[in-house]
Amino acid sequence: MPDCAHTSVRDEILRLQRAHLMPCSANFYERPPVFVAAEDCEMIDIEGRRYLDMFSGVAVVNAGHCNPDIARAVDTQMRRLDHTTSIYLSEPLVRLAKRLAATMPPGLKRSFFCASGSEANEGALLLAAVHTGRSEVVAMRGALHGRTKAAMSATGLPMWRWDPAPLPNFHHVACGAEPGAIDELLRAIERIGPDRVAAVIAEPVLGNGGIEIPPSQYWPAVRAICDEYGILLILDEVQTGMNRTGSWWAAQTCGVTPDVLTTAKALANGYPVAAFVTRDEIAASFTRPYASTFGGNPVAAAAALATIDYHQRHDLGGRARERGAQLLAGVRRLSECYACLQRPRGVGLMVAADIVDHDGQADPVRLDAILESAKDRGVLLGKSGPGRNVLTLLPPLTISSAQVETALAVIEEVLRNAT
């Protein structure tokens, strides 16, 4: 039974949340744990209970929670120089730019650093407009690009695109996993006017939109269309990047090189740093004053450098492929036994399945109950999708084979008890 003192602390934290945070701030759970610590693939609550984290803070701690190698690099840098900005020269930032370029698809070597994925996507969209001299942008239904003005306008998920006056120069088409997506993209470009379209922006795999994976021919076809009309292709890799799909970048998994790639989240394993990265000839257009107060932060840069080192030393891309195959196979087995679990899918350690009712319709209420029950059994699962009915598994890439089996066993127990 929960300790009364700990329950009281949780109730006080919830009271403070309701009193002082914006009402948009919400918790996944009816009975949310109060987390006070974490270690690799586990989170620890105020009562000392451990939870296997199968969501990684939404694909952030790819190298595991509180990674000691990254923490040491942060501590060392913080004691030496804790803050400067992009208007000053510092070594960690330029070292990071060089290391990041070495992981990128061919030609992407010029970075601008900022503090969040929303900022990175805003910058990428501005770069496209400046470089092409065009104003219009084609984006995908189901995509999430951020909470700032242009990023929210580019977003194609209604629950996240609630600006009452979105920018009118954003046009949404089918994502790559939908039938007829290429034809719809072509029709949109022709309707808008090819000489008016600055960029196509998309996630290589929809993240918050439900882990929707395009067929293999989709991205080469999009690349060919953009090349034909002089349109820049921006790939938002805020969620798919840093070996989540089994390669440094999902662009490499998909076999396509974008004109601009954006990254954040796992780039520094949870420390706030983001970037948009492009080729020399596109970067040459970006000459007007443009700076970031926190984008040049040496502590975040040191964290990102240590994160890249850790990924390389421990082959986290290979681990994502191996453990992802194991996890997806397990979810497929479960889908054969439980009718509510449909359409298992995944690439690397982005794995998902739809939760549906007896009529095959999206059942977000059932998924919420599954998440609550799994949490009570010590496993944190995720959710996504336009209908919020997609069971979403994005564990740290450091997860072991035994931990994958533990998660699958808990999911099966929850499904068995729910039917």
FITIKOL-736457 format. One record per atom (N, C-alpha, C): x, y, z; residue in one letter. Coordinates in pm, whole numbers, padded with zeros to 5 digits, always signed. Each point is the difference from the previous one (the first is absolute). Example, Ala and Ser with C-alpha at 12.3 -4.5 7.8 and 13.67 -1.06 7.14 Angstrom:
<sites>
+01319-00569+00780a-00089+00119+00000a+00090+00120+00000a-00035+00105-00072s+00082+00119+00006s-00077+00109+00073s
</sites>
This chain:
<sites>
+00084-00120+00000m-00084+00120+00000m+00088+00126+00000m-00045+00107-00065p+00080+00122-00003p+00016+00058+00140p+00117+00054+00028d+00026+00067+00125d-00082+00129+00005d-00065+00025+00115c-00088+00118+00011c+00076+00130-00021c+00124+00005+00050a+00080+00121-00016a+00031+00025-00147a+00032-00106-00075h+00028+00016-00142h-00125+00040-00076h-00115-00059+00038t-00126+00039-00064t-00029+00147+00023t+00028+00047+00120s-00021+00141+00031s+00089+00089-00084s+00126-00040-00020v+00091+00078-00084v-00052+00005-00144v-00045-00115-00052r-00054-00002-00136r-00122+00092-00012r-00088-00005+00098d-00119+00085-00003d+00038+00148+00002d+00105+00034+00077e+00045+00139+00007e+00059+00043-00134e+00078-00088-00065i+00058+00033-00131i-00110+00019-00103i-00101-00087+00003l-00114+00016-00093l-00074+00130+00027l-00014+00037+00127r-00067+00127+00033r+00079+00118-00054r+00132-00005+00016l+00084+00108-00052l-00006+00006-00152l-00004-00116-00064q-00013-00002-00146q-00128+00069-00043q-00111-00035+00063r-00129+00061-00036r-00002+00150+00028r+00072+00041+00105a-00004+00141+00039a+00093+00088-00082a+00112-00057-00049h+00104+00087-00055h+00043-00031-00143h-00036-00113-00054l+00034-00030-00139l-00119+00027-00090l+00028+00024-00127m-00108+00020-00096m-00088-00125-00006m-00129+00017-00022p-00090-00117-00003p+00029-00097-00113p+00080+00041-00099c+00038-00093-00106c+00095-00108+00051c+00063+00020+00116s+00093-00097+00055s-00080-00114+00063s+00018-00121-00052a-00078-00114+00046a+00091-00121+00021a-00047-00095+00079n+00073-00123+00026n-00063-00115-00079n+00081-00102-00029f-00051-00120-00066f-00100-00076+00087f+00019+00005+00132y-00064-00097+00088y-00102+00063+00094y-00102-00079+00038e-00092+00040+00105e+00073+00009+00133e+00091-00094+00023r+00077-00006+00124r+00149+00013-00036r+00044+00121-00033p+00138+00017-00049p+00103-00021+00110p+00103-00079-00029p+00112-00009+00096p+00074+00134+00005p+00068+00024+00110v+00090+00115+00011v+00141-00053-00018v+00061+00030-00114f+00133-00053-00030f+00107+00088+00061f+00096-00064+00063v+00106+00075+00068v+00140-00041-00047v+00010-00109-00075a+00132-00046-00045a-00020-00094-00119a+00111-00030-00066a-00005-00093-00113a+00139-00059-00019a+00001-00117-00065e+00127-00069-00027e-00017-00086-00124e+00069+00036-00105d-00003-00073-00127d-00143-00015-00052d-00057-00120+00006c-00135-00021-00055c-00109+00005+00106c+00035+00042+00119e-00098+00001+00108e-00017+00139+00059e-00125+00028+00041m-00031+00121+00076m-00042-00042+00140m+00025+00087+00096i-00022-00032+00141i-00090+00106+00061i-00108-00045+00068d-00093+00096+00057d+00034+00031+00145d-00079+00086+00058i+00027+00050+00135i-00003-00111+00105i-00069-00112-00033e-00007-00114+00091e+00114-00099-00022e+00088+00030-00096g+00111-00089-00030g-00035-00110-00098g-00119+00005-00057r-00040-00102-00095r+00061+00028-00136r+00047-00106-00066r+00063+00013-00130r-00098-00034-00111r+00011+00073-00112y-00085-00019-00116y+00087-00015-00124y-00026-00102-00080l+00068-00014-00128l-00059+00100-00097l+00084+00090-00049d-00045+00109-00085d+00002-00043-00146d-00117-00018-00059m-00012-00038-00141m-00038+00118-00088m+00026+00122+00050f-00037+00120-00077f+00113+00102-00008f+00101-00012+00085s+00122+00082-00006s-00027+00150+00005s-00101+00041+00078g-00032+00143+00001g-00037+00050-00138g-00070-00083-00075v-00037+00022-00141v+00126+00007-00087v+00071-00112-00004a+00116-00018-00090a+00112+00100+00029a+00028+00024+00125v+00105+00096+00038v+00125-00072+00053v-00016-00084+00102v+00118-00059+00065v+00041-00129-00073v+00038+00014-00126n+00040-00116-00079n+00120-00072+00060n+00086+00074+00068a+00118-00060+00063a-00024-00035+00147a-00127-00004+00041g-00034-00038+00136g-00006+00119+00095g-00083-00013+00102h-00015+00105+00100h+00129+00018+00080h+00031+00125+00028c+00111+00035+00090c+00128-00073-00039c+00026-00003-00129n+00118-00069-00051n+00126+00058+00066n+00078-00081+00071p+00113+00055+00077p+00108+00063-00088p+00022-00051-00120d+00100+00059-00089d-00041+00142-00040d-00127+00016-00032i-00050+00133-00038i-00002+00093+00120i-00040-00053+00116a-00003+00083+00121a+00138+00052+00036a+00103-00085-00015r+00137+00045+00030r+00043+00112-00094r-00033-00014-00128a+00038+00105-00095a-00071+00131+00032a-00125-00008+00039v-00076+00119+00039v+00061+00065+00124v+00032-00082+00099d+00057+00052+00125d+00133+00070-00028d+00085-00063-00080t+00130+00060-00031t-00016+00134-00070t-00087+00005-00100q-00019+00124-00074q-00064+00108+00085q-00096-00040+00083m-00070+00099+00084m+00095+00067+00098m+00100-00073+00046r+00098+00057+00093r+00101+00090-00071r+00009-00014-00134r+00098+00078-00075r-00062+00124-00062r-00110-00019-00074l-00071+00111-00065l-00144-00046-00018l-00093+00064+00072d-00136-00051-00001d-00090+00068-00102d+00035+00120-00045h-00086+00065-00098h+00076+00098-00087h-00030-00009-00128t+00029+00107-00094t-00103-00014-00110t-00001+00086-00097t-00101-00007-00104t+00067-00014-00136t-00081-00011-00104s+00054-00020-00134s+00073+00122-00055s-00010+00113+00069i+00074+00119-00047i+00145-00001+00046i+00034-00096+00089y+00138-00014+00045y+00055-00134-00048y+00131-00005-00012l+00065-00123-00046l+00031-00090+00120l-00041-00125-00010s+00036-00097+00104s+00026-00134-00067s+00089-00079+00059e+00042-00124-00064e-00107-00108-00004e-00078-00023+00109p-00096-00111-00006p-00097+00011-00117p-00044+00120-00031l-00099+00017-00106l+00056-00038-00137l+00119+00047-00032v+00055-00030-00132v+00044-00146-00008v+00046-00057+00112r+00031-00144+00001r-00127-00081-00025r-00110+00044+00059l-00127-00069-00021l-00044+00010-00145l+00015+00117-00060a-00039+00017-00140a+00077-00098-00090a+00129-00015+00027k+00080-00093-00080k-00044-00145+00022k-00019-00039+00126r-00041-00138+00029r-00138-00030-00056r-00089+00096+00010l-00136-00020-00052l+00003-00018-00150l+00081+00079-00069a+00010-00012-00146a+00047-00139-00040a+00087-00061+00079a+00052-00133-00033a-00107-00108+00008a-00109+00026+00073t-00109-00100+00009t-00105+00018-00108t+00004+00112-00070m-00110+00041-00088m+00004-00069-00137m-00115+00002-00070p+00001-00039-00141p+00098+00088-00079p+00044-00044-00117p+00104+00071-00074p-00033+00147-00025p+00099+00085+00026g-00012+00142-00032g-00055+00087+00110g-00068-00057+00097l-00057+00081+00107l+00108+00026+00105l+00051+00123+00002k+00116+00029+00085k-00006+00135+00069k-00101+00082-00032r-00011+00133+00060r-00115+00001+00100r+00029+00030+00127s-00100-00006+00106s-00029+00138+00058s-00125+00018+00041f-00035+00110+00090f-00061-00064+00123f+00053+00038+00118f-00044-00063+00124f-00098+00091+00075f-00102-00064+00055c-00101+00071+00079c-00036-00089+00118c-00119+00017+00059a-00028-00069+00126a-00115-00098-00005a-00076-00006-00110s-00115-00090-00003s-00031-00040-00144s-00076-00108-00014g-00041-00044-00133g-00088+00101-00070g-00087+00067+00074s-00083+00104-00061s+00087+00109-00062s+00101+00045+00075e+00092+00102-00052e+00074-00050-00124e+00045-00125+00004a+00073-00055-00114a-00088-00002-00125a-00125-00039+00014n-00089-00004-00115n-00034+00141-00049n-00018+00093+00093e-00021+00140-00041e+00119+00049-00082e+00120-00028+00048g+00119+00043-00072g+00012-00064-00137g-00031-00128-00008a+00007-00070-00128a-00099+00058-00101a-00119+00033+00047l-00102+00058-00089l+00042+00140-00046l+00059+00078+00090l+00050+00132-00039l+00112-00014-00102l+00092-00093+00024l+00109-00024-00094l-00054-00034-00139l-00102-00085-00006a-00057-00038-00130a-00059+00120-00072a-00069+00085+00074a-00060+00118-00062a+00107+00096-00051a+00103+00021+00082v+00108+00091-00039v+00075-00054-00121v+00032-00128+00002h+00080-00058-00108h-00075-00004-00132h-00128-00035+00004t-00076-00016-00126t-00069+00128-00044t-00021+00093+00090g-00078+00119-00032g-00149-00031-00017g-00044-00113+00053r-00139-00043-00011r-00066-00002+00138r-00133-00006+00000s-00073+00017+00126s-00076-00123+00047s-00037-00090-00090e-00094-00107+00036e+00072-00125+00049e-00068-00073+00089v+00056-00122+00059v-00103-00111-00007v+00044-00118-00040v-00085-00119+00002v+00042-00086+00118v-00098-00036+00083a+00025-00083+00118a-00095-00119-00003a+00016-00089+00097m-00073-00127-00002m-00106-00007+00109m-00113-00057-00034r-00100-00030+00103r+00057-00102+00098r-00025+00022+00126g+00048-00092+00102g+00135+00035+00058g+00068+00098-00056a+00134+00036+00048a-00008+00100+00114a+00100-00003+00086l+00015+00098+00107l+00137+00066-00015l+00001+00133-00014h+00125+00072-00020h+00031+00102+00109h-00092+00022+00095g+00033+00090+00109g-00116+00089+00040g+00027+00084+00100r-00105+00082+00060r+00013+00148-00032r+00103+00040-00076t+00015+00140-00038t-00081+00027-00127t-00005+00124-00045k-00097+00041-00102k+00012-00081-00129k+00114+00006-00065a+00014-00073-00127a+00000-00151+00023a+00065-00044+00108a+00005-00144+00027a-00140-00056+00026a-00083+00074+00073m-00136-00045+00022m-00082+00008-00128m+00026+00099-00083s-00069+00009-00128s+00036-00117-00091s+00124-00047+00011a+00043-00116-00079a-00054-00131+00056a-00034-00002+00127t-00050-00121+00065t-00132-00043-00063t-00015-00131-00017g-00121-00053-00062g-00085-00084+00092g+00023+00010+00131l-00082-00069+00100l-00093+00101+00065l-00130-00017-00014p-00093+00101+00054p+00019+00030+00148p+00030-00103+00081m+00012+00025+00144m+00119+00090+00033m+00101+00004-00088w+00117+00084+00022w-00001+00125-00087w-00096+00010-00090r-00006+00117-00091r-00124+00083+00035r+00008+00067+00114w-00119+00069+00049w+00014+00152+00001w+00101+00051-00068d+00011+00144-00023d-00126+00047-00073d-00074+00098+00054p-00122+00044-00068p+00026+00073-00132p+00125+00041-00022a+00033+00070-00124a+00130-00055-00056a+00002-00126-00047p+00123-00058-00056p+00043+00074-00125p+00127-00004-00030l+00051+00069-00118l-00063-00060-00126l-00041+00084-00094p-00075-00049-00117p+00087-00063-00108p+00131+00006+00014n+00088-00051-00106n+00043-00145+00022n-00070-00071+00090f+00028-00141+00024f-00113-00085-00056f+00036-00101-00076h-00096-00085-00071h+00027-00145+00038h-00103-00072+00043h+00018-00135+00051h-00048-00105-00098h+00080-00106-00011v-00031-00112-00088v+00016-00130+00078v-00036-00111-00064a+00011-00131+00064a+00144-00029+00039a+00017-00065+00116c+00133-00046+00037c+00038-00120-00087c+00127-00036+00002g+00049-00102-00091g-00058-00137+00019g-00057-00027+00119a-00058-00132+00025a-00141-00015-00056a-00060+00111-00044e-00136-00006-00054e+00003-00034-00148e-00100-00075-00047p-00008-00030-00144p-00013+00128-00082p+00067+00004-00114g-00011+00115-00089g+00074+00123+00046g+00094-00015+00096a+00068+00116+00058a+00081+00077-00104a+00070-00069-00088i+00082+00070-00100i-00088+00078-00097i-00108-00060-00046d-00092+00071-00091d-00057+00124+00067d-00036-00010+00128e-00055+00115+00071e+00105+00110+00015e+00123-00038+00027l+00109+00098+00010l+00017+00073-00132l+00003-00072-00109l+00014+00062-00133l-00114+00095-00030l-00122-00044+00030r-00116+00086-00027r+00008+00129+00081r+00045-00011+00126a+00010+00120+00084a+00104+00097-00055a+00114-00051-00041i+00103+00087-00056i-00049+00067-00127i-00068-00073-00084e-00052+00058-00125e-00108+00103+00030e-00085-00026+00101r-00106+00095+00035r+00059+00129+00056r+00098-00012+00088i+00063+00117+00060i+00082+00077-00102i+00065-00076-00088g+00096+00058-00095g+00140-00040+00040g+00067-00084-00079p+00133-00048+00039p+00100+00111+00030p-00014+00113-00068d+00096+00109+00021d-00030+00082+00125d-00103-00041+00074r-00034+00068+00126r+00033-00085+00123r+00032-00128-00020v+00021-00090+00113v+00148+00002+00041v+00024+00043+00123a+00137+00006+00052a+00046-00135+00050a-00090-00073+00069a+00045-00121+00068a-00113-00100+00017a+00039-00125+00005v-00082-00108+00054v+00063-00037+00133v-00080+00004+00108i+00051-00037+00132i-00075-00123+00047i+00073-00096+00057a-00063-00125+00041a+00087-00072+00102a-00064-00087+00078e+00071-00097+00082e+00022-00125-00084e+00120-00058+00000p+00021-00123-00079p-00092-00112+00042p-00025-00010+00129v-00101-00090+00058v-00083+00086+00093v-00133-00001-00018l-00082+00080+00091l+00022-00047+00143l+00031+00092+00090g+00019-00034+00140g-00129+00013+00077g-00033+00122+00041n-00122+00022+00076n-00124-00034-00082n+00015-00005-00130g-00110-00037-00088g-00029-00148-00006g+00076-00083+00075g-00035-00140+00010g+00099-00099-00058g+00128+00038-00013i+00103-00091-00053i-00046-00059-00134i-00029+00088-00093e-00040-00040-00135e+00123+00001-00091e+00024-00114-00065i+00124-00021-00074i-00029-00006-00149i+00052+00091-00080p-00025-00003-00144p+00065-00122-00066p-00052-00043-00115p+00065-00107-00076p+00137+00046-00051p+00085-00094-00035s+00139+00030-00033s+00016+00094-00119s-00097-00002-00094q+00012+00083-00119q-00044+00145+00024q-00059+00029+00115y-00061+00132+00020y+00104+00112+00004y+00101-00013+00087w+00093+00113+00016w+00086+00027-00123w+00049-00101-00072p+00067+00031-00127p-00090+00073-00099p-00129-00033+00000a-00094+00070-00089a-00018+00145+00042a-00010+00025+00129v-00011+00139+00049v+00126+00078-00034v+00115-00064+00019r+00127+00067-00033r+00004+00039-00148r-00046-00088-00088a+00000+00028-00144a-00094+00116-00033a-00115+00006+00065i-00095+00109-00024i+00061+00132+00045i+00059+00002+00118c+00062+00124+00049c+00112+00045-00094c+00081-00093-00047d+00108+00035-00092d-00056+00058-00130d-00108-00058-00050e-00057+00046-00127e-00047+00144+00009e-00055+00039+00115y-00060+00134+00012y+00085+00097+00081y+00120-00038+00040g+00085+00089+00078g-00054+00028+00139g-00068-00097+00058i-00058+00011+00134i+00094-00064+00100i+00020+00064+00115l+00084-00058+00103l-00078-00106+00079l+00065-00111+00028l-00058-00105+00082l+00058+00013+00141l-00088+00028+00097i+00038+00009+00141i-00050-00124+00071i+00090-00075+00059l-00040-00115+00080l+00015+00034+00148l-00111-00007+00070d-00005+00023+00144d+00035-00131+00069d+00123-00007+00051e+00048-00120+00067e+00012+00020+00152e-00085+00088+00051v+00001+00026+00144v-00027-00129+00078v-00093-00083-00050q-00032-00125+00068q+00071-00121-00061q+00020+00000-00130t+00055-00118-00068t+00152-00006+00002t+00065+00109+00037g+00145+00007-00010g+00074-00067+00115g+00130+00003-00008m+00092-00054+00102m-00025-00149+00022m+00001-00074-00114n-00003-00146-00001n-00134-00061+00040n-00103+00078+00013r-00130-00055+00039r-00050-00104-00100r+00025+00022-00129t-00048-00095-00102t+00106-00103-00038t+00116+00003+00067g+00107-00094-00030g+00114+00062-00079g-00015+00124-00044s+00107+00079-00063s+00008+00132+00074s+00113+00070-00018w+00009+00131+00065w-00125+00081-00027w-00043-00002-00128w-00116+00080-00041w-00093-00088-00084w-00129+00019+00017a-00096-00080-00078a+00016+00026-00149a+00052+00117-00038a+00029+00026-00141a+00090-00109-00056a+00098-00043+00080q+00090-00108-00045q-00074-00133-00006q-00087-00025+00097t-00082-00121-00003t-00088-00002-00124t-00052+00117-00038c-00092+00012-00114c+00073+00015-00134c+00131+00021+00004g+00078+00013-00123g-00022+00130-00073g-00013+00111+00073v-00022+00130-00063v+00082+00106+00071v+00047+00098-00074t+00073+00112+00059t-00085+00126-00010t-00041+00057+00111p-00077+00124-00004p+00090+00120-00028p-00063+00114-00026d+00076+00125-00012d+00029+00060+00136d-00093-00022+00094v+00015+00048+00137v-00050-00111+00092v+00073-00023+00109l-00040-00099+00100l-00005+00070+00135l-00107-00023+00075t-00012+00060+00134t+00010-00109+00106t+00060+00037+00113t+00019-00095+00109t-00012+00072+00134t-00039-00075+00103a-00008+00050+00138a-00008-00123+00091a-00091+00000+00096k-00029-00113+00088k+00124-00080+00041k+00030-00110-00074a+00107-00091+00041a+00139+00049-00036a+00012+00114-00066l+00131+00048-00043l+00097+00012+00117l-00050+00048+00115a+00084+00009+00120a-00061-00082+00113a-00083-00098-00037n-00057-00094+00098n-00081+00069+00110n-00067+00108-00038g-00086+00069+00095g+00045+00140+00037g+00125+00034-00026y+00044+00137+00022y-00049+00085-00117y-00041+00123+00025p-00069+00079-00103p+00093+00054-00108p+00007-00073-00109v+00072+00048-00118v-00069-00057-00123v-00003+00080-00105a-00063-00039-00127a+00079+00064-00112a-00028-00043-00123a+00073+00055-00114a-00078-00022-00128a+00024+00088-00098f-00034-00033-00138f+00129+00001-00080f+00012-00097-00091v+00126-00028-00068v-00026-00005-00150v+00090+00061-00078t-00022+00007-00144t+00133-00003-00075t-00008+00015-00133r+00118-00001-00086r+00062+00140-00009r+00124+00003-00047d+00072+00127-00013d-00077+00101-00083d-00050-00043-00118e-00060+00096-00091e-00132+00056+00052e-00071-00076+00083i-00123+00052+00060i+00035+00090+00118i+00094-00041+00082a+00044+00081+00113a+00050+00136-00044a+00057+00008-00122a+00053+00127-00050a-00107+00107-00013a-00128-00040-00004s-00110+00098-00009s-00033+00060+00136s+00048-00060+00107f-00044+00036+00135f+00103+00092+00064f+00001+00127-00043t+00106+00092+00041t-00047+00115+00089t-00132+00020+00011r-00050+00108+00084r+00017-00038+00147r+00000+00101+00091p+00019-00031+00143p-00104-00102+00050p+00050-00103+00067y-00086-00107+00051y+00079-00068+00110y-00043+00015+00123a+00077-00050+00114a-00094-00072+00097a+00061-00071+00096s-00077-00071+00100s+00065+00018+00136s-00078+00045+00096t+00054+00021+00134t+00055-00130+00058t-00076-00109-00015f+00040-00127+00060f+00056-00099-00100f-00010+00029-00130g+00046-00095-00101g+00149-00021-00001g+00076+00094+00054g+00144-00017+00007g+00049-00051+00134g-00091-00049+00082n+00034-00036+00136n+00106-00111+00005n+00111+00022+00064p+00107-00100+00000p-00034-00125+00081p-00086+00011+00100v-00037-00118+00078v-00084-00095-00084v-00099+00054-00070a-00083-00084-00087a+00085-00059-00112a+00094+00079-00053a+00088-00052-00106a+00087-00113+00053a+00051+00016+00121a+00080-00107+00059a-00084-00126+00020a-00125+00018+00040a-00090-00114+00016a-00022-00071-00133a-00020+00079-00106a-00023-00059-00132a+00124-00074-00050a+00118+00057+00022l+00124-00068-00039l+00015-00133+00073l-00028+00000+00130a+00009-00124+00077a-00105-00101-00044a-00116+00050-00039t-00106-00087-00049t+00040-00069-00129t+00054+00077-00094i+00046-00059-00127i+00110-00104+00027i+00094+00033+00090d+00105-00096+00037d-00060-00131+00051d-00098+00014+00090y-00060-00120+00060y-00072-00084-00105y-00075+00065-00089h-00067-00073-00108h+00100-00079-00084h+00113+00063-00031q+00100-00068-00084q+00065-00116+00074q+00041+00023+00124r+00070-00104+00074r-00088-00122+00024r-00127+00021+00019h-00090-00109+00037h-00091-00044-00115h+00028+00049-00121d-00076-00040-00120d-00151+00002+00027d-00051+00115+00041l-00142+00008+00033l-00089-00017-00123l+00053+00030-00118g-00077-00028-00121g-00023-00149-00017g+00106-00078+00020g-00013-00145-00009g-00092-00055+00107g+00010+00055+00121r-00089-00043+00108r-00145+00032-00033r-00024+00116-00061a-00137+00036-00037a-00057-00099-00100a+00082-00042-00096r-00047-00096-00099r-00029-00136+00065r+00090-00046+00085e-00016-00132+00063e-00117-00003+00098e+00000+00093+00094r-00107+00000+00099r-00134+00041-00063r+00006+00084-00103g-00123+00037-00069g-00064-00119-00069g+00083-00084-00064a-00053-00120-00065a-00062-00093+00103a+00064-00013+00116q-00053-00085+00108q-00133+00055+00051q-00005+00131+00023l-00121+00062+00053l-00115-00011-00100l+00027+00030-00127l-00106-00007-00101l-00051-00142-00016l+00089-00097+00001a-00043-00140-00010a-00092-00036+00116a+00032+00048+00119g-00084-00027+00116g-00137+00065-00011g-00004+00124-00047v-00129+00068-00018v-00082-00071-00107v+00065-00048-00105r-00073-00074-00103r-00060-00128+00057r+00075-00069+00085r-00054-00121+00063r-00123+00033+00084r+00009+00108+00074l-00114+00039+00083l-00122+00037-00085l+00024+00063-00114s-00112+00041-00086s-00075-00121-00055s+00067-00115-00008e-00066-00121-00047e-00091-00061+00106e+00020+00043+00125c-00077-00056+00111c-00108+00095+00051c+00019+00129-00022y-00092+00099+00058y-00053+00090-00112y-00131-00007-00022a-00062+00070-00113a+00007+00152+00014a+00016+00048+00123c+00005+00146+00019c+00133+00059-00045c+00100-00085-00026l+00133+00046-00038l+00018-00025-00150l-00001+00106-00077q-00001-00012-00146q+00116+00076-00065q+00036-00044-00119r+00095+00069-00087r+00134+00026+00068r+00064-00102+00055p+00133+00022+00058p+00098+00046-00106p+00088+00092+00037r+00092+00058-00097r+00119+00059+00074r+00107+00021-00073g+00114+00060+00064g+00122+00005-00089g+00094+00085+00038v+00131+00008-00062v+00097+00035+00111v+00107-00079+00015g+00088+00021+00113g-00080-00011+00129g+00029+00091+00095l-00075-00001+00126l-00110+00107-00001l-00069+00010-00114m-00129+00070-00010m-00102-00109-00034m-00074-00045+00100v-00092-00113-00017v-00137+00042+00049v-00105-00042-00072a-00135+00043+00035a-00102-00101-00047a-00121+00011+00055a-00116-00076-00046a-00125+00077+00039a-00104-00012-00081d-00126+00067+00030d-00077-00077+00106d-00066+00073+00090i-00095-00059+00094i-00140+00033-00049i-00080-00103-00025v-00132+00019-00060v-00106-00071+00084v-00128+00037-00024d-00112-00064+00069d-00049-00121-00079d-00113-00057+00041h-00051-00121-00064h-00041+00023-00146h-00023+00126-00034d-00037+00033-00139d+00119+00045-00083d+00120-00008+00059g+00120+00040-00073g+00025+00149-00002g-00073+00076+00084q+00016+00145+00005q+00101+00040+00108q+00064+00113-00021a+00098+00051+00096a-00060+00003+00141a+00076-00048+00098d-00050-00009+00137d+00100+00063+00097d+00004+00135+00004p+00096+00066+00088p-00029-00023+00148p-00125-00023+00034v-00034-00026+00141v+00064-00131+00045v-00008-00102-00084r+00063-00128+00034r+00152+00017+00010r+00058+00077-00091l+00145+00019+00007l+00040+00070+00129l-00077+00101+00041d+00032+00067+00127d-00004-00099+00116d-00099-00091-00003a-00009-00101+00106a+00120-00095-00004a+00046-00033-00121i+00118-00086-00015i+00123+00070+00056i+00017+00127-00032l+00115+00075+00052l-00003+00007+00152l-00118+00024+00056e-00013+00009+00147e+00033-00133+00065e-00052-00108-00056s+00022-00132+00056s+00147-00041-00012s+00062+00028-00114a+00142-00032-00017a+00086+00081+00097a-00035+00124+00018k+00073+00083+00097k-00008-00060+00139k-00118-00047+00038d-00016-00061+00132d+00082-00128+00012d+00037-00061-00113r+00083-00120-00001r+00147+00032-00025r+00034+00129-00002g+00140+00039-00008g+00055+00020-00140g-00087+00025-00100v+00046+00025-00136v-00070+00125-00054v+00078+00094-00053l-00054+00124-00057l-00008-00014-00151l-00122+00004-00053l-00023-00009-00144l-00039+00137-00053l-00002+00015-00133g-00035+00127-00060g-00124-00011-00087g-00048+00116-00044k-00113+00004-00092k+00023+00111-00102k-00062-00018-00116s+00011+00099-00107s-00116-00021-00097s+00007+00068-00115g-00101-00016-00103g-00106+00108+00004g-00063+00027-00114p-00106+00102-00005p-00114-00028+00096p-00031-00128+00020g-00106-00037+00092g+00050-00037+00138g+00129+00019+00026r+00066-00033+00128r-00027-00145+00041r-00006-00088-00099n-00025-00142+00026n+00116-00089-00042n+00118+00059-00026v+00114-00078-00047v+00094-00027+00117v+00010-00127+00038l+00096-00043+00099l+00140+00022-00058l+00081+00079+00069t+00127+00046-00057t+00115-00036+00092t+00099-00068-00057l+00114-00051+00076l+00128+00061-00055l+00063+00085+00082l+00123+00071-00038l+00100-00010+00114l+00045-00119+00035p+00088-00013+00116p+00139+00056-00027p+00079+00021+00104p+00140+00034-00022p+00068-00107-00086p+00093+00041-00082l+00069-00095-00088l+00094-00091+00078l+00018+00028+00126t+00082-00082+00088t-00077-00118+00059t-00126-00014-00033i-00084-00104+00059i+00057-00138-00030i-00011-00089+00098s+00052-00136-00016s-00107-00092-00057s+00043-00117-00046s-00094-00100-00048s-00097-00042+00110s+00052-00016+00121a-00085-00040+00112a-00104+00106+00032a+00038+00126-00010q-00095+00108+00027q-00109+00006-00108q+00036-00026-00125v-00101-00007-00105v-00102-00109+00034v+00048-00115+00043e-00091-00109+00035e-00086+00035+00120e+00056+00073+00096t-00078+00045+00115t-00115+00090-00045t+00030+00095-00088a-00104+00091-00050a-00108-00078-00073a+00039-00093-00085l-00098-00078-00075l-00086-00084+00094l+00060-00055+00105a-00077-00081+00095a-00103+00085+00073a+00037+00122+00037v-00094+00089+00067v-00112+00041-00095v+00034+00033-00124i-00103+00036-00098i-00098-00116-00017i+00053-00122-00010e-00089-00116-00016e-00090-00018+00123e+00057+00016+00118e-00080-00014+00121e-00113+00103+00004e+00032+00122-00037v-00100+00106-00001v-00109-00029-00103v+00040-00042-00120l-00099-00031-00103l-00087-00118+00042l+00061-00101+00060r-00076-00119+00042r-00105+00038+00106r+00038+00086+00092n-00094+00040+00105n-00105+00097-00049n+00028+00066-00112a-00095+00100-00052a-00104-00061-00092a+00019-00125-00043t-00094-00062-00095t-00103-00085+00072t
</sites>
